[in-house]
Amino acid sequence: MKTAWFYLLVGGMFEIGWAVGLKTTEGFTLLWPSVFTIMALVVSFYMFAKAMTRLEIGTAYAVFTGIGTAGTVIVGMAFMGEPAGALRLFFVLMLISGVIGLKVISKDDPDVPVDPKLQPEAELKFQGGER
């Protein structure tokens, strides 16, 4: 798995963590659930930012939020007593299919960032320049 996609997957998992954690904070009135939720939020966005240095913004954001959305719905159904009707499951599968589809059709090159200004060393390497 390419590094950017790994960052995106990990960031999406931490997004699930902070979304579920947010429910357990009771409006940020409980200290430790609040601390863990904020930590998960920071890690989630850090990983997302790292992934976006090599992936197209539209694809990266759609996949990131898709992982978070589908994962949070699944956790809610599996562990928090939320309803798991046939239509709900169908639409979660549609979300997952969309995420997989975007991954399959994406154009990513591990050697060239999407925006070379984000990583000057890679830009020079790509353009044949030297420092």
Backbone atoms as SQL, in Angstrom:
CREATE TABLE atoms (id INTEGER PRIMARY KEY, chain TEXT, resi INTEGER, resn TEXT, atom TEXT, x REAL, y REAL, z REAL);
INSERT INTO atoms VALUES
  (1, 'A', 1, 'MET', 'N', 0.854, -1.177, 0.000),
  (2, 'A', 1, 'MET', 'CA', 0.000, 0.000, 0.000),
  (3, 'A', 1, 'MET', 'C', 0.898, 1.236, 0.000),
  (4, 'A', 2, 'LYS', 'N', 0.579, 2.185, -0.815),
  (5, 'A', 2, 'LYS', 'CA', 1.389, 3.393, -0.888),
  (6, 'A', 2, 'LYS', 'C', 1.217, 4.215, 0.378),
  (7, 'A', 3, 'THR', 'N', 2.242, 4.961, 0.710),
  (8, 'A', 3, 'THR', 'CA', 2.278, 5.714, 1.961),
  (9, 'A', 3, 'THR', 'C', 1.113, 6.681, 2.109),
  (10, 'A', 4, 'ALA', 'N', 0.776, 7.429, 1.069),
  (11, 'A', 4, 'ALA', 'CA', -0.309, 8.409, 1.168),
  (12, 'A', 4, 'ALA', 'C', -1.632, 7.720, 1.488),
  (13, 'A', 5, 'TRP', 'N', -1.870, 6.570, 0.874),
  (14, 'A', 5, 'TRP', 'CA', -3.114, 5.846, 1.139),
  (15, 'A', 5, 'TRP', 'C', -3.104, 5.276, 2.555),
  (16, 'A', 6, 'PHE', 'N', -1.934, 4.877, 3.023),
  (17, 'A', 6, 'PHE', 'CA', -1.822, 4.402, 4.404),
  (18, 'A', 6, 'PHE', 'C', -2.168, 5.528, 5.371),
  (19, 'A', 7, 'TYR', 'N', -1.602, 6.722, 5.131),
  (20, 'A', 7, 'TYR', 'CA', -1.925, 7.876, 5.976),
  (21, 'A', 7, 'TYR', 'C', -3.427, 8.160, 5.958),
  (22, 'A', 8, 'LEU', 'N', -4.018, 8.078, 4.778),
  (23, 'A', 8, 'LEU', 'CA', -5.446, 8.354, 4.652),
  (24, 'A', 8, 'LEU', 'C', -6.277, 7.323, 5.409),
  (25, 'A', 9, 'LEU', 'N', -5.899, 6.055, 5.310),
  (26, 'A', 9, 'LEU', 'CA', -6.608, 4.998, 6.030),
  (27, 'A', 9, 'LEU', 'C', -6.495, 5.190, 7.541),
  (28, 'A', 10, 'VAL', 'N', -5.293, 5.455, 8.021),
  (29, 'A', 10, 'VAL', 'CA', -5.093, 5.666, 9.463),
  (30, 'A', 10, 'VAL', 'C', -5.852, 6.907, 9.925),
  (31, 'A', 11, 'GLY', 'N', -5.785, 7.975, 9.140),
  (32, 'A', 11, 'GLY', 'CA', -6.529, 9.186, 9.481),
  (33, 'A', 11, 'GLY', 'C', -8.021, 8.937, 9.548),
  (34, 'A', 12, 'GLY', 'N', -8.532, 8.140, 8.616),
  (35, 'A', 12, 'GLY', 'CA', -9.958, 7.793, 8.629),
  (36, 'A', 12, 'GLY', 'C', -10.338, 6.980, 9.852),
  (37, 'A', 13, 'MET', 'N', -9.453, 6.083, 10.268),
  (38, 'A', 13, 'MET', 'CA', -9.718, 5.288, 11.475),
  (39, 'A', 13, 'MET', 'C', -9.753, 6.177, 12.718),
  (40, 'A', 14, 'PHE', 'N', -8.827, 7.128, 12.784),
  (41, 'A', 14, 'PHE', 'CA', -8.843, 8.056, 13.916),
  (42, 'A', 14, 'PHE', 'C', -10.059, 8.980, 13.849),
  (43, 'A', 15, 'GLU', 'N', -10.551, 9.239, 12.638),
  (44, 'A', 15, 'GLU', 'CA', -11.788, 10.022, 12.519),
  (45, 'A', 15, 'GLU', 'C', -12.953, 9.264, 13.155),
  (46, 'A', 16, 'ILE', 'N', -13.004, 7.966, 12.914),
  (47, 'A', 16, 'ILE', 'CA', -14.027, 7.141, 13.567),
  (48, 'A', 16, 'ILE', 'C', -13.868, 7.257, 15.077),
  (49, 'A', 17, 'GLY', 'N', -12.617, 7.185, 15.546),
  (50, 'A', 17, 'GLY', 'CA', -12.346, 7.275, 16.980),
  (51, 'A', 17, 'GLY', 'C', -12.815, 8.576, 17.589),
  (52, 'A', 18, 'TRP', 'N', -12.536, 9.716, 16.915),
  (53, 'A', 18, 'TRP', 'CA', -12.958, 10.973, 17.532),
  (54, 'A', 18, 'TRP', 'C', -14.456, 11.187, 17.416),
  (55, 'A', 19, 'ALA', 'N', -15.076, 10.676, 16.356),
  (56, 'A', 19, 'ALA', 'CA', -16.532, 10.823, 16.236),
  (57, 'A', 19, 'ALA', 'C', -17.247, 10.030, 17.326),
  (58, 'A', 20, 'VAL', 'N', -16.799, 8.802, 17.538),
  (59, 'A', 20, 'VAL', 'CA', -17.384, 7.981, 18.607),
  (60, 'A', 20, 'VAL', 'C', -17.026, 8.575, 19.965),
  (61, 'A', 21, 'GLY', 'N', -15.790, 9.014, 20.106),
  (62, 'A', 21, 'GLY', 'CA', -15.358, 9.622, 21.357),
  (63, 'A', 21, 'GLY', 'C', -16.156, 10.862, 21.709),
  (64, 'A', 22, 'LEU', 'N', -16.517, 11.635, 20.704),
  (65, 'A', 22, 'LEU', 'CA', -17.298, 12.848, 20.936),
  (66, 'A', 22, 'LEU', 'C', -18.621, 12.527, 21.623),
  (67, 'A', 23, 'LYS', 'N', -19.198, 11.407, 21.238),
  (68, 'A', 23, 'LYS', 'CA', -20.452, 10.971, 21.873),
  (69, 'A', 23, 'LYS', 'C', -20.220, 10.648, 23.351),
  (70, 'A', 24, 'THR', 'N', -19.064, 10.091, 23.670),
  (71, 'A', 24, 'THR', 'CA', -18.802, 9.670, 25.056),
  (72, 'A', 24, 'THR', 'C', -18.356, 10.810, 25.970),
  (73, 'A', 25, 'THR', 'N', -18.035, 11.976, 25.402),
  (74, 'A', 25, 'THR', 'CA', -17.567, 13.092, 26.238),
  (75, 'A', 25, 'THR', 'C', -18.692, 13.787, 26.991),
  (76, 'A', 26, 'GLU', 'N', -19.925, 13.516, 26.581),
  (77, 'A', 26, 'GLU', 'CA', -21.104, 14.182, 27.154),
  (78, 'A', 26, 'GLU', 'C', -20.924, 15.698, 27.116),
  (79, 'A', 27, 'GLY', 'N', -20.655, 16.201, 25.906),
  (80, 'A', 27, 'GLY', 'CA', -20.494, 17.641, 25.725),
  (81, 'A', 27, 'GLY', 'C', -19.209, 18.186, 26.317),
  (82, 'A', 28, 'PHE', 'N', -18.159, 17.385, 26.286),
  (83, 'A', 28, 'PHE', 'CA', -16.853, 17.731, 26.848),
  (84, 'A', 28, 'PHE', 'C', -16.918, 18.002, 28.353),
  (85, 'A', 29, 'THR', 'N', -17.816, 17.306, 29.031),
  (86, 'A', 29, 'THR', 'CA', -17.892, 17.443, 30.490),
  (87, 'A', 29, 'THR', 'C', -17.100, 16.356, 31.209),
  (88, 'A', 30, 'LEU', 'N', -16.688, 15.320, 30.497),
  (89, 'A', 30, 'LEU', 'CA', -15.890, 14.240, 31.085),
  (90, 'A', 30, 'LEU', 'C', -14.446, 14.380, 30.600),
  (91, 'A', 31, 'LEU', 'N', -13.513, 14.474, 31.540),
  (92, 'A', 31, 'LEU', 'CA', -12.126, 14.802, 31.211),
  (93, 'A', 31, 'LEU', 'C', -11.466, 13.801, 30.269),
  (94, 'A', 32, 'TRP', 'N', -11.352, 12.534, 30.670),
  (95, 'A', 32, 'TRP', 'CA', -10.558, 11.591, 29.885),
  (96, 'A', 32, 'TRP', 'C', -11.174, 11.267, 28.534),
  (97, 'A', 33, 'PRO', 'N', -12.473, 11.069, 28.434),
  (98, 'A', 33, 'PRO', 'CA', -13.024, 10.907, 27.079),
  (99, 'A', 33, 'PRO', 'C', -12.765, 12.139, 26.201),
  (100, 'A', 34, 'SER', 'N', -12.801, 13.321, 26.809),
  (101, 'A', 34, 'SER', 'CA', -12.532, 14.552, 26.050),
  (102, 'A', 34, 'SER', 'C', -11.084, 14.602, 25.583),
  (103, 'A', 35, 'VAL', 'N', -10.154, 14.231, 26.453),
  (104, 'A', 35, 'VAL', 'CA', -8.729, 14.228, 26.097),
  (105, 'A', 35, 'VAL', 'C', -8.473, 13.250, 24.954),
  (106, 'A', 36, 'PHE', 'N', -9.003, 12.037, 25.063),
  (107, 'A', 36, 'PHE', 'CA', -8.789, 11.039, 24.011),
  (108, 'A', 36, 'PHE', 'C', -9.446, 11.464, 22.698),
  (109, 'A', 37, 'THR', 'N', -10.600, 12.095, 22.780),
  (110, 'A', 37, 'THR', 'CA', -11.283, 12.571, 21.579),
  (111, 'A', 37, 'THR', 'C', -10.461, 13.643, 20.879),
  (112, 'A', 38, 'ILE', 'N', -9.935, 14.584, 21.634),
  (113, 'A', 38, 'ILE', 'CA', -9.120, 15.653, 21.047),
  (114, 'A', 38, 'ILE', 'C', -7.830, 15.081, 20.458),
  (115, 'A', 39, 'MET', 'N', -7.222, 14.122, 21.142),
  (116, 'A', 39, 'MET', 'CA', -6.010, 13.488, 20.611),
  (117, 'A', 39, 'MET', 'C', -6.307, 12.769, 19.293),
  (118, 'A', 40, 'ALA', 'N', -7.421, 12.042, 19.241),
  (119, 'A', 40, 'ALA', 'CA', -7.798, 11.341, 18.013),
  (120, 'A', 40, 'ALA', 'C', -8.072, 12.335, 16.888),
  (121, 'A', 41, 'LEU', 'N', -8.678, 13.455, 17.219),
  (122, 'A', 41, 'LEU', 'CA', -8.960, 14.490, 16.228),
  (123, 'A', 41, 'LEU', 'C', -7.664, 15.051, 15.638),
  (124, 'A', 42, 'VAL', 'N', -6.709, 15.337, 16.485),
  (125, 'A', 42, 'VAL', 'CA', -5.425, 15.884, 16.027),
  (126, 'A', 42, 'VAL', 'C', -4.695, 14.875, 15.139),
  (127, 'A', 43, 'VAL', 'N', -4.628, 13.624, 15.571),
  (128, 'A', 43, 'VAL', 'CA', -3.953, 12.594, 14.770),
  (129, 'A', 43, 'VAL', 'C', -4.669, 12.410, 13.436),
  (130, 'A', 44, 'SER', 'N', -5.991, 12.397, 13.469),
  (131, 'A', 44, 'SER', 'CA', -6.783, 12.229, 12.260),
  (132, 'A', 44, 'SER', 'C', -6.453, 13.300, 11.221),
  (133, 'A', 45, 'PHE', 'N', -6.469, 14.548, 11.643),
  (134, 'A', 45, 'PHE', 'CA', -6.204, 15.625, 10.698),
  (135, 'A', 45, 'PHE', 'C', -4.737, 15.690, 10.284),
  (136, 'A', 46, 'TYR', 'N', -3.838, 15.310, 11.159),
  (137, 'A', 46, 'TYR', 'CA', -2.421, 15.256, 10.792),
  (138, 'A', 46, 'TYR', 'C', -2.212, 14.226, 9.678),
  (139, 'A', 47, 'MET', 'N', -2.786, 13.040, 9.846),
  (140, 'A', 47, 'MET', 'CA', -2.646, 11.987, 8.837),
  (141, 'A', 47, 'MET', 'C', -3.301, 12.406, 7.520),
  (142, 'A', 48, 'PHE', 'N', -4.440, 13.053, 7.616),
  (143, 'A', 48, 'PHE', 'CA', -5.128, 13.546, 6.423),
  (144, 'A', 48, 'PHE', 'C', -4.254, 14.567, 5.690),
  (145, 'A', 49, 'ALA', 'N', -3.653, 15.472, 6.436),
  (146, 'A', 49, 'ALA', 'CA', -2.776, 16.483, 5.833),
  (147, 'A', 49, 'ALA', 'C', -1.571, 15.831, 5.159),
  (148, 'A', 50, 'LYS', 'N', -0.986, 14.820, 5.795),
  (149, 'A', 50, 'LYS', 'CA', 0.145, 14.104, 5.197),
  (150, 'A', 50, 'LYS', 'C', -0.277, 13.425, 3.892),
  (151, 'A', 51, 'ALA', 'N', -1.452, 12.811, 3.886),
  (152, 'A', 51, 'ALA', 'CA', -1.934, 12.124, 2.686),
  (153, 'A', 51, 'ALA', 'C', -2.160, 13.105, 1.539),
  (154, 'A', 52, 'MET', 'N', -2.621, 14.300, 1.859),
  (155, 'A', 52, 'MET', 'CA', -2.952, 15.259, 0.804),
  (156, 'A', 52, 'MET', 'C', -1.722, 15.826, 0.100),
  (157, 'A', 53, 'THR', 'N', -0.527, 15.574, 0.618),
  (158, 'A', 53, 'THR', 'CA', 0.660, 16.030, -0.107),
  (159, 'A', 53, 'THR', 'C', 0.877, 15.216, -1.375),
  (160, 'A', 54, 'ARG', 'N', 0.256, 14.050, -1.474),
  (161, 'A', 54, 'ARG', 'CA', 0.460, 13.182, -2.638),
  (162, 'A', 54, 'ARG', 'C', -0.821, 12.757, -3.344),
  (163, 'A', 55, 'LEU', 'N', -1.969, 13.139, -2.818),
  (164, 'A', 55, 'LEU', 'CA', -3.231, 12.736, -3.434),
  (165, 'A', 55, 'LEU', 'C', -4.019, 13.966, -3.857),
  (166, 'A', 56, 'GLU', 'N', -4.880, 13.789, -4.835),
  (167, 'A', 56, 'GLU', 'CA', -5.756, 14.879, -5.258),
  (168, 'A', 56, 'GLU', 'C', -6.708, 15.220, -4.117),
  (169, 'A', 57, 'ILE', 'N', -6.979, 16.503, -3.922),
  (170, 'A', 57, 'ILE', 'CA', -7.770, 16.946, -2.779),
  (171, 'A', 57, 'ILE', 'C', -9.181, 16.348, -2.786),
  (172, 'A', 58, 'GLY', 'N', -9.828, 16.323, -3.934),
  (173, 'A', 58, 'GLY', 'CA', -11.192, 15.805, -4.004),
  (174, 'A', 58, 'GLY', 'C', -11.264, 14.334, -3.634),
  (175, 'A', 59, 'THR', 'N', -10.354, 13.559, -4.185),
  (176, 'A', 59, 'THR', 'CA', -10.313, 12.132, -3.881),
  (177, 'A', 59, 'THR', 'C', -9.951, 11.899, -2.425),
  (178, 'A', 60, 'ALA', 'N', -8.920, 12.589, -1.948),
  (179, 'A', 60, 'ALA', 'CA', -8.472, 12.393, -0.566),
  (180, 'A', 60, 'ALA', 'C', -9.579, 12.734, 0.419),
  (181, 'A', 61, 'TYR', 'N', -10.249, 13.860, 0.216),
  (182, 'A', 61, 'TYR', 'CA', -11.287, 14.274, 1.160),
  (183, 'A', 61, 'TYR', 'C', -12.485, 13.329, 1.116),
  (184, 'A', 62, 'ALA', 'N', -12.883, 12.914, -0.083),
  (185, 'A', 62, 'ALA', 'CA', -14.015, 11.997, -0.197),
  (186, 'A', 62, 'ALA', 'C', -13.715, 10.655, 0.466),
  (187, 'A', 63, 'VAL', 'N', -12.521, 10.140, 0.255),
  (188, 'A', 63, 'VAL', 'CA', -12.148, 8.863, 0.868),
  (189, 'A', 63, 'VAL', 'C', -12.037, 9.012, 2.384),
  (190, 'A', 64, 'PHE', 'N', -11.399, 10.082, 2.840),
  (191, 'A', 64, 'PHE', 'CA', -11.240, 10.338, 4.278),
  (192, 'A', 64, 'PHE', 'C', -12.598, 10.405, 4.978),
  (193, 'A', 65, 'THR', 'N', -13.501, 11.209, 4.447),
  (194, 'A', 65, 'THR', 'CA', -14.817, 11.333, 5.088),
  (195, 'A', 65, 'THR', 'C', -15.651, 10.072, 4.894),
  (196, 'A', 66, 'GLY', 'N', -15.444, 9.380, 3.775),
  (197, 'A', 66, 'GLY', 'CA', -16.174, 8.131, 3.555),
  (198, 'A', 66, 'GLY', 'C', -15.791, 7.060, 4.560),
  (199, 'A', 67, 'ILE', 'N', -14.491, 6.939, 4.826),
  (200, 'A', 67, 'ILE', 'CA', -14.024, 5.982, 5.842),
  (201, 'A', 67, 'ILE', 'C', -14.619, 6.351, 7.192),
  (202, 'A', 68, 'GLY', 'N', -14.545, 7.631, 7.532),
  (203, 'A', 68, 'GLY', 'CA', -15.076, 8.083, 8.819),
  (204, 'A', 68, 'GLY', 'C', -16.572, 7.880, 8.939),
  (205, 'A', 69, 'THR', 'N', -17.301, 8.216, 7.888),
  (206, 'A', 69, 'THR', 'CA', -18.756, 8.090, 7.921),
  (207, 'A', 69, 'THR', 'C', -19.185, 6.632, 8.009),
  (208, 'A', 70, 'ALA', 'N', -18.694, 5.816, 7.088),
  (209, 'A', 70, 'ALA', 'CA', -19.086, 4.403, 7.086),
  (210, 'A', 70, 'ALA', 'C', -18.649, 3.719, 8.377),
  (211, 'A', 71, 'GLY', 'N', -17.430, 3.986, 8.808),
  (212, 'A', 71, 'GLY', 'CA', -16.930, 3.365, 10.036),
  (213, 'A', 71, 'GLY', 'C', -17.717, 3.776, 11.260),
  (214, 'A', 72, 'THR', 'N', -18.082, 5.050, 11.341),
  (215, 'A', 72, 'THR', 'CA', -18.850, 5.527, 12.491),
  (216, 'A', 72, 'THR', 'C', -20.241, 4.913, 12.510),
  (217, 'A', 73, 'VAL', 'N', -20.863, 4.796, 11.352),
  (218, 'A', 73, 'VAL', 'CA', -22.184, 4.154, 11.281),
  (219, 'A', 73, 'VAL', 'C', -22.077, 2.693, 11.707),
  (220, 'A', 74, 'ILE', 'N', -21.050, 2.003, 11.243),
  (221, 'A', 74, 'ILE', 'CA', -20.870, 0.590, 11.602),
  (222, 'A', 74, 'ILE', 'C', -20.630, 0.438, 13.100),
  (223, 'A', 75, 'VAL', 'N', -19.774, 1.279, 13.678),
  (224, 'A', 75, 'VAL', 'CA', -19.531, 1.226, 15.131),
  (225, 'A', 75, 'VAL', 'C', -20.825, 1.518, 15.887),
  (226, 'A', 76, 'GLY', 'N', -21.585, 2.496, 15.420),
  (227, 'A', 76, 'GLY', 'CA', -22.858, 2.816, 16.068),
  (228, 'A', 76, 'GLY', 'C', -23.815, 1.638, 16.061),
  (229, 'A', 77, 'MET', 'N', -23.882, 0.935, 14.940),
  (230, 'A', 77, 'MET', 'CA', -24.775, -0.223, 14.853),
  (231, 'A', 77, 'MET', 'C', -24.247, -1.389, 15.682),
  (232, 'A', 78, 'ALA', 'N', -22.946, -1.628, 15.631),
  (233, 'A', 78, 'ALA', 'CA', -22.368, -2.802, 16.291),
  (234, 'A', 78, 'ALA', 'C', -22.251, -2.648, 17.803),
  (235, 'A', 79, 'PHE', 'N', -21.964, -1.433, 18.279),
  (236, 'A', 79, 'PHE', 'CA', -21.644, -1.282, 19.699),
  (237, 'A', 79, 'PHE', 'C', -22.507, -0.290, 20.474),
  (238, 'A', 80, 'MET', 'N', -23.308, 0.510, 19.773),
  (239, 'A', 80, 'MET', 'CA', -24.045, 1.554, 20.474),
  (240, 'A', 80, 'MET', 'C', -25.558, 1.424, 20.327),
  (241, 'A', 81, 'GLY', 'N', -25.997, 0.284, 19.846),
  (242, 'A', 81, 'GLY', 'CA', -27.429, 0.013, 19.784),
  (243, 'A', 81, 'GLY', 'C', -28.191, 0.778, 18.717),
  (244, 'A', 82, 'GLU', 'N', -27.504, 1.318, 17.722),
  (245, 'A', 82, 'GLU', 'CA', -28.206, 2.020, 16.649),
  (246, 'A', 82, 'GLU', 'C', -28.832, 0.997, 15.703),
  (247, 'A', 83, 'PRO', 'N', -29.948, 1.350, 15.067),
  (248, 'A', 83, 'PRO', 'CA', -30.640, 0.390, 14.196),
  (249, 'A', 83, 'PRO', 'C', -29.782, -0.014, 12.997),
  (250, 'A', 84, 'ALA', 'N', -29.940, -1.270, 12.589),
  (251, 'A', 84, 'ALA', 'CA', -29.170, -1.805, 11.463),
  (252, 'A', 84, 'ALA', 'C', -30.110, -2.409, 10.430),
  (253, 'A', 85, 'GLY', 'N', -31.035, -1.606, 9.938),
  (254, 'A', 85, 'GLY', 'CA', -31.986, -2.087, 8.944),
  (255, 'A', 85, 'GLY', 'C', -31.332, -2.337, 7.596),
  (256, 'A', 86, 'ALA', 'N', -32.073, -3.014, 6.728),
  (257, 'A', 86, 'ALA', 'CA', -31.552, -3.393, 5.417),
  (258, 'A', 86, 'ALA', 'C', -31.149, -2.172, 4.587),
  (259, 'A', 87, 'LEU', 'N', -31.969, -1.139, 4.583),
  (260, 'A', 87, 'LEU', 'CA', -31.635, 0.050, 3.796),
  (261, 'A', 87, 'LEU', 'C', -30.397, 0.758, 4.342),
  (262, 'A', 88, 'ARG', 'N', -30.286, 0.818, 5.636),
  (263, 'A', 88, 'ARG', 'CA', -29.112, 1.455, 6.244),
  (264, 'A', 88, 'ARG', 'C', -27.843, 0.696, 5.846),
  (265, 'A', 89, 'LEU', 'N', -27.885, -0.622, 5.938),
  (266, 'A', 89, 'LEU', 'CA', -26.736, -1.436, 5.542),
  (267, 'A', 89, 'LEU', 'C', -26.423, -1.260, 4.058),
  (268, 'A', 90, 'PHE', 'N', -27.463, -1.195, 3.243),
  (269, 'A', 90, 'PHE', 'CA', -27.276, -0.991, 1.805),
  (270, 'A', 90, 'PHE', 'C', -26.522, 0.310, 1.531),
  (271, 'A', 91, 'PHE', 'N', -26.947, 1.383, 2.185),
  (272, 'A', 91, 'PHE', 'CA', -26.306, 2.671, 1.930),
  (273, 'A', 91, 'PHE', 'C', -24.891, 2.748, 2.504),
  (274, 'A', 92, 'VAL', 'N', -24.625, 2.047, 3.584),
  (275, 'A', 92, 'VAL', 'CA', -23.249, 1.966, 4.090),
  (276, 'A', 92, 'VAL', 'C', -22.384, 1.230, 3.068),
  (277, 'A', 93, 'LEU', 'N', -22.919, 0.164, 2.490),
  (278, 'A', 93, 'LEU', 'CA', -22.181, -0.551, 1.443),
  (279, 'A', 93, 'LEU', 'C', -21.941, 0.343, 0.227),
  (280, 'A', 94, 'MET', 'N', -22.904, 1.206, -0.083),
  (281, 'A', 94, 'MET', 'CA', -22.720, 2.154, -1.187),
  (282, 'A', 94, 'MET', 'C', -21.575, 3.124, -0.874),
  (283, 'A', 95, 'LEU', 'N', -21.516, 3.602, 0.366),
  (284, 'A', 95, 'LEU', 'CA', -20.410, 4.480, 0.777),
  (285, 'A', 95, 'LEU', 'C', -19.068, 3.775, 0.616),
  (286, 'A', 96, 'ILE', 'N', -19.005, 2.561, 1.111),
  (287, 'A', 96, 'ILE', 'CA', -17.758, 1.791, 1.027),
  (288, 'A', 96, 'ILE', 'C', -17.388, 1.538, -0.433),
  (289, 'A', 97, 'SER', 'N', -18.379, 1.234, -1.266),
  (290, 'A', 97, 'SER', 'CA', -18.121, 1.033, -2.698),
  (291, 'A', 97, 'SER', 'C', -17.570, 2.296, -3.335),
  (292, 'A', 98, 'GLY', 'N', -18.116, 3.445, -2.963),
  (293, 'A', 98, 'GLY', 'CA', -17.625, 4.715, -3.490),
  (294, 'A', 98, 'GLY', 'C', -16.188, 4.982, -3.087),
  (295, 'A', 99, 'VAL', 'N', -15.858, 4.693, -1.840),
  (296, 'A', 99, 'VAL', 'CA', -14.486, 4.881, -1.353),
  (297, 'A', 99, 'VAL', 'C', -13.527, 3.989, -2.136),
  (298, 'A', 100, 'ILE', 'N', -13.898, 2.730, -2.302),
  (299, 'A', 100, 'ILE', 'CA', -13.051, 1.796, -3.053),
  (300, 'A', 100, 'ILE', 'C', -12.927, 2.250, -4.508),
  (301, 'A', 101, 'GLY', 'N', -14.038, 2.674, -5.093),
  (302, 'A', 101, 'GLY', 'CA', -14.013, 3.153, -6.474),
  (303, 'A', 101, 'GLY', 'C', -13.084, 4.340, -6.665),
  (304, 'A', 102, 'LEU', 'N', -13.136, 5.289, -5.746),
  (305, 'A', 102, 'LEU', 'CA', -12.245, 6.447, -5.837),
  (306, 'A', 102, 'LEU', 'C', -10.779, 6.042, -5.715),
  (307, 'A', 103, 'LYS', 'N', -10.508, 5.088, -4.869),
  (308, 'A', 103, 'LYS', 'CA', -9.128, 4.594, -4.724),
  (309, 'A', 103, 'LYS', 'C', -8.664, 3.950, -6.028),
  (310, 'A', 104, 'VAL', 'N', -9.524, 3.143, -6.622),
  (311, 'A', 104, 'VAL', 'CA', -9.157, 2.416, -7.834),
  (312, 'A', 104, 'VAL', 'C', -8.867, 3.367, -9.000),
  (313, 'A', 105, 'ILE', 'N', -9.657, 4.427, -9.139),
  (314, 'A', 105, 'ILE', 'CA', -9.482, 5.312, -10.295),
  (315, 'A', 105, 'ILE', 'C', -8.540, 6.482, -10.041),
  (316, 'A', 106, 'SER', 'N', -8.010, 6.595, -8.824),
  (317, 'A', 106, 'SER', 'CA', -7.169, 7.754, -8.505),
  (318, 'A', 106, 'SER', 'C', -5.829, 7.665, -9.218),
  (319, 'A', 107, 'LYS', 'N', -5.263, 8.841, -9.429),
  (320, 'A', 107, 'LYS', 'CA', -3.945, 8.944, -10.044),
  (321, 'A', 107, 'LYS', 'C', -2.997, 9.439, -8.972),
  (322, 'A', 108, 'ASP', 'N', -2.151, 8.579, -8.502),
  (323, 'A', 108, 'ASP', 'CA', -1.147, 9.028, -7.542),
  (324, 'A', 108, 'ASP', 'C', 0.206, 8.475, -7.955),
  (325, 'A', 109, 'ASP', 'N', 1.197, 9.284, -7.785),
  (326, 'A', 109, 'ASP', 'CA', 2.568, 8.916, -8.104),
  (327, 'A', 109, 'ASP', 'C', 3.388, 9.122, -6.841),
  (328, 'A', 110, 'PRO', 'N', 3.953, 8.052, -6.287),
  (329, 'A', 110, 'PRO', 'CA', 4.660, 8.193, -5.017),
  (330, 'A', 110, 'PRO', 'C', 5.895, 9.089, -5.086),
  (331, 'A', 111, 'ASP', 'N', 6.396, 9.374, -6.290),
  (332, 'A', 111, 'ASP', 'CA', 7.612, 10.175, -6.398),
  (333, 'A', 111, 'ASP', 'C', 7.359, 11.663, -6.624),
  (334, 'A', 112, 'VAL', 'N', 6.133, 12.034, -6.974),
  (335, 'A', 112, 'VAL', 'CA', 5.847, 13.427, -7.289),
  (336, 'A', 112, 'VAL', 'C', 4.636, 13.894, -6.494),
  (337, 'A', 113, 'PRO', 'N', 4.805, 14.891, -5.616),
  (338, 'A', 113, 'PRO', 'CA', 3.657, 15.398, -4.880),
  (339, 'A', 113, 'PRO', 'C', 2.657, 16.069, -5.816),
  (340, 'A', 114, 'VAL', 'N', 1.395, 16.105, -5.411),
  (341, 'A', 114, 'VAL', 'CA', 0.372, 16.767, -6.204),
  (342, 'A', 114, 'VAL', 'C', 0.739, 18.237, -6.387),
  (343, 'A', 115, 'ASP', 'N', 1.196, 18.881, -5.344),
  (344, 'A', 115, 'ASP', 'CA', 1.620, 20.278, -5.394),
  (345, 'A', 115, 'ASP', 'C', 3.092, 20.335, -5.001),
  (346, 'A', 116, 'PRO', 'N', 3.996, 20.417, -5.985),
  (347, 'A', 116, 'PRO', 'CA', 5.429, 20.381, -5.661),
  (348, 'A', 116, 'PRO', 'C', 5.867, 21.456, -4.675),
  (349, 'A', 117, 'LYS', 'N', 5.140, 22.568, -4.570),
  (350, 'A', 117, 'LYS', 'CA', 5.511, 23.618, -3.622),
  (351, 'A', 117, 'LYS', 'C', 5.428, 23.128, -2.185),
  (352, 'A', 118, 'LEU', 'N', 4.653, 22.068, -1.970),
  (353, 'A', 118, 'LEU', 'CA', 4.528, 21.530, -0.621),
  (354, 'A', 118, 'LEU', 'C', 5.796, 20.808, -0.191),
  (355, 'A', 119, 'GLN', 'N', 6.570, 20.318, -1.148),
  (356, 'A', 119, 'GLN', 'CA', 7.807, 19.611, -0.839),
  (357, 'A', 119, 'GLN', 'C', 8.872, 20.027, -1.850),
  (358, 'A', 120, 'PRO', 'N', 9.616, 21.101, -1.572),
  (359, 'A', 120, 'PRO', 'CA', 10.581, 21.638, -2.538),
  (360, 'A', 120, 'PRO', 'C', 11.616, 20.628, -3.016),
  (361, 'A', 121, 'GLU', 'N', 12.072, 19.711, -2.165),
  (362, 'A', 121, 'GLU', 'CA', 13.077, 18.734, -2.587),
  (363, 'A', 121, 'GLU', 'C', 12.536, 17.872, -3.717),
  (364, 'A', 122, 'ALA', 'N', 11.288, 17.456, -3.603),
  (365, 'A', 122, 'ALA', 'CA', 10.681, 16.625, -4.635),
  (366, 'A', 122, 'ALA', 'C', 10.527, 17.423, -5.928),
  (367, 'A', 123, 'GLU', 'N', 10.217, 18.701, -5.814),
  (368, 'A', 123, 'GLU', 'CA', 10.063, 19.541, -6.998),
  (369, 'A', 123, 'GLU', 'C', 11.383, 19.626, -7.757),
  (370, 'A', 124, 'LEU', 'N', 12.471, 19.848, -7.037),
  (371, 'A', 124, 'LEU', 'CA', 13.765, 19.942, -7.690),
  (372, 'A', 124, 'LEU', 'C', 14.144, 18.621, -8.343),
  (373, 'A', 125, 'LYS', 'N', 13.867, 17.524, -7.655),
  (374, 'A', 125, 'LYS', 'CA', 14.161, 16.197, -8.199),
  (375, 'A', 125, 'LYS', 'C', 13.347, 15.979, -9.470),
  (376, 'A', 126, 'PHE', 'N', 12.073, 16.347, -9.433),
  (377, 'A', 126, 'PHE', 'CA', 11.183, 16.149, -10.566),
  (378, 'A', 126, 'PHE', 'C', 11.612, 17.012, -11.753),
  (379, 'A', 127, 'GLN', 'N', 12.068, 18.230, -11.494),
  (380, 'A', 127, 'GLN', 'CA', 12.452, 19.133, -12.568),
  (381, 'A', 127, 'GLN', 'C', 13.925, 18.993, -12.951),
  (382, 'A', 128, 'GLY', 'N', 14.639, 18.116, -12.287),
  (383, 'A', 128, 'GLY', 'CA', 16.035, 17.894, -12.608),
  (384, 'A', 128, 'GLY', 'C', 16.975, 18.939, -12.023),
  (385, 'A', 129, 'GLY', 'N', 16.503, 19.709, -11.071),
  (386, 'A', 129, 'GLY', 'CA', 17.322, 20.757, -10.464),
  (387, 'A', 129, 'GLY', 'C', 18.142, 20.239, -9.304),
  (388, 'A', 130, 'GLU', 'N', 19.012, 21.097, -8.815),
  (389, 'A', 130, 'GLU', 'CA', 19.839, 20.747, -7.664),
  (390, 'A', 130, 'GLU', 'C', 19.785, 21.881, -6.661),
  (391, 'A', 131, 'ARG', 'N', 20.118, 21.572, -5.429),
  (392, 'A', 131, 'ARG', 'CA', 20.187, 22.593, -4.374),
  (393, 'A', 131, 'ARG', 'C', 21.595, 22.996, -4.147);
